Amino acid sequence: MTNIKSIGFPIEKELKAFDPYFKEALKSDIPLLGTILNFLYRTKGKQLRPMVVFLSAKLHGEPNEFSQLAACSVELLHSATLVHDDVVDDSFERRGVFSINALWRNKMAVLVGDFILARGLMLQLEHKKYNFLHLISQAVQDMAEGEILQIKKSRKLDIDEETYFEIIRKKTASLIATSMAIGAASVTDDPEIPEKMFQIGLDAGIAFQIRDDIFDYQAKGIIGKPTGNDIKEKKITLPLLYVLKNSDLKEKKRILTLIKKKNKNRSMVQDLIQLVNEKGGIEYATEKMHEFKEKAVNGLMEFPDCEARVSLVELMDFIITRQK
């Protein structure tokens, strides 16, 4: 199986330079804010999106100082949205440690998220990279719209497949697409290349989110059972959508009633997970995931063969085979 370290080999130098660049961006003269930002830096994730930025830049030229700015802008936006998401989802854990809202309460978490987002926008303005600003601002808008649409649909439980794909395109795929586009934009003035990379990123991002949605219905962790978190939050994702679409009216009504009224009942949730597995929901979602992954790979194959393209293709495989 492809691992994230080998994927990053062609951009090892850029990734090494990125760490202090990002750390410097997460600084403030306000002591409390500085403490929280330092905590956020120490608990950062795999930084997949900066990797996408650098690989996209290397596919189309030689990564430069603007590539570092692009990667930092994307990662700051990603960090801000995670902080805000934990508040929205009332989540007290992130990457195995306490979330910011768990340690410093919701009000502080919202303000910290706002600061991080503003910091990224200011960096782009300071360098007069208005094309970066346009890409990042569009991503902010898309992600907010996707989150709001998902909240609305989780209340009414009237989601269909078309709306599901609209939600994940905006909420998740838009930032991966922006990472692809902004990386290319950091090394080329040809407007068509970032546009092509954006579409590749959308396809990759949709595959990424479908993989996340499949996790909820698969055994994992110490207890070896699916978490069913989406069901508990009344989120109807692709595996369950397939089952609903292929159920008769009586069965569909029973499933929707269960989600609406029994979504906190562990036994009921596990029964629903078993139903999704038995009725082919996982197989259908997996098939769709592979379709979008292949679309992304086919898009990459339009560009000349090089180390960066090889790594990006490997990244597409990693997206659909990762275990967390």
Buried (B, 14 or more C-beta within 10 A) or exposed (E): EBEBEEBBEBBEEBBEBBEEBBBEBBEBEEEEBEEBBBBBBEBBEEBBBBBBBBBBBBBBBEBEEBBBBBBBBBBBBBBBBBBBBBBBEEBEEBEEEBBBBBEBEBEBBBBBBEBBBEBBBEBBEEBEBEBBBEBBBBBBEBBBBBBBBBBEBBEEBEBEEEBBBBBBBBBBBBBBBBBBBBBBBBBBEEEEBBEBBBBBBBBBBBBBBBBBBBBBBBEEEEEEBBBBEBBBBBBBBBBBBBBBEEBEEEBBEBBBEBBEEBBEEEEBBBEBBEBBBEBBBBEBBBEBBEEBBBBBBEBBEEBEEEEBBBBBBBBBBBBBEBEE
